[in-house]
Amino acid sequence: MRLNKWIRVSLTICMIFVLTLALPASASQDKSKKDETKKDETKPTGTPVLWKEPGDIATRNLLSGPGGDEMKPDLSRVVFNGSEPDGYSVKWNVLDGSGKKWVAKLGNEAQPETAAVRLAWAVGYVTEVNYLVPCVVIVNAPKPKKKVERCEGKGWANVRFEARPESVKRLDNWSWKENPFAGTKERQGLVVMMALVNNWDLKDSNNKIIYVPGADGAEGEMQYIISDLGATFGKTGNFITHSRNEPEKYVKTKFVEKIEGDRVKFDYNGKNSGLFDNITIEQAKWIGDLLSQLSDQQIGDAFRAANFKPDDITALTTEVRDRINQLAALYAPAPTPVSTGQGV
């Protein structure tokens, strides 16, 4: 009897001990689930947007770009505010003289990205707001891990400032292949734009969804942007042969390769090359017609805003115009007459 009683007491103690251990884990799991639910509930929603009707393209100011003159950074004092994750370029969080937040990109991608954003924005695509500052002193900036060009007064040369407005939320990446715009002329036109600027780095991690709230309580927008356009205006290719920010190589590369049926084949070599397999003549001409509304002055302004050298501005403008003309000149091959076997 005593033995049985001892066994029952021992089992009871063991059960209490197990339950005591399980309760905190269960409580932790419940809390985790509640936190996740709360996170999902606070995630903003809005209308997916890739492209907007640009209106009168001929009047768009490509010197100032999507932010206009009113959003330019206050350069009276720029202060280092932390580093962004390492990548090809050195990127720092900074505060300008008015306290606004920016991401400063230093290095070889700053100039081509500034120009590429302006060309995409000019024809209606939603983009980041950015500016190229030829020389800027950044207070308390650390020593970069990579070699970066300097300028007078212990400044940094050719720094791209990308806006980080307080009201805008940066959300998930979006996929080139799976998105609300797959197969549309707008999405296909964006792919053509990537060939036009020789962007060989078409990976999903370079794409970002940003939430922009609506005015006066209206529904906001989930804007599908390409957040990194630095691998442009060089030569497409593999990890050995590709380049960026090399106008002399960009102007020597081909653009439209040939027409096969109603499809346009581009001379593109880079990541996600399958995106170019099904671009129709109609889709390519659509984006070409929009680009054709840009003047040479506007195209050149995109490169002036990026502080390219005068000779490079001329060469890049000429090459971009030639590529636009190639799109505008596309036509579907005439159908082959069907022979009836009868004489005329």
C-alpha angles and dihedrals in degrees: 000000000000089000092052091047090051091050092051092049091048092050091049091052091049092051092050090050093050092047091049090055093045097050098067091047091049091047090049091051091049090050090049091051091048091049091050091048090049090049092052091048092054095046106113123241131202147139114307109240130183102155136017130198101268097206115206101010092184090067098050114121108228093178091066096028127191095336096051122207092299095067098048114129120260101243096186087104127000118188130194111245104177141305129279119225114288118267137140090303133048107248126186133183108233140178119221127216092278093048096255118148123241139167109230115206116199127192141033098335098056098083101044092045092054091053096042092052090054095051092049092046092048092066097043110275118138110244144165119278109246144160134192116229111198094207130004138165113224111200115228092005113162125231107277118242088225133049111271128181116254131206137196122309093029089293133145120250126232100357119180114219114204117191123241104190115195092232095055119086121204110217135170131334117259128221125239090219102040115044138110092267101052111144095009122127089243094057092042090048090054089053089053089050089056090055091047092057093036095241102176095173100079099155124144093238088068090061123083138185112219125188116224114187119230123247119263095002096311120145113282130231131249098213117202106212137168100239097191121045097155097113092075143107094039132078125306118226143101127319090283103041104036123095142180134215094015107127092180090061095039093058091053096055125093126242118186108034103182148316121256112186105305093338128099117219116207127202092240126148116177146078119334093013089164088076088076096055098091109033107139124214089244092054094046092048090049093061090037091056090052092049091047089067090068117095123224087249091058093046090049090048090061088060094040088055087055092052096241116167117266094251091049091048090055094047094045093047091051092049095047090049090051091052091049089051090052090057093046091051095054117121136173115252113254112257115258110252114248112235116229093193091237127118121244 
